[in-house]
Amino acid sequence: MSDGGRPPSLDPADDAFLADLAARVRGAGLATPALLWLASSRPLSFLGSQALHVASPLCDLAVPGGGTARLARILERRSHFDRLLDHLEGPRPEAGP
């Protein structure tokens, strides 16, 4: 991994998108339920991304901006899914002396 844990194949703009998404989830107080649900569905992450591709036209009606299709494209790779989990967990404390 490079750039603070970002997978080499993940574009910095996409990493910022995942960080923003995670910050909004944490801001809503839903980080723990999201982490539990995402971690339990990790083996099915590729299928979940494909379901997002199918559902993106409907989701974009409720949340305009094309974010659903972008999220689906990003989450097609397991390392990117893991990066979303990292962002949801928040910053890790620095190791002390």
Secondary structure, 3 states (H helix, E strand, C coil): CECCCECCCCCHHHHHHHHHHHHHHHHCCCHHHHHHHHHHCHHHHHHHHHHHHHHHHHHHHHCCCCHHHHHHHHCCCHHHHHHHHHHHHCCCCCCCC
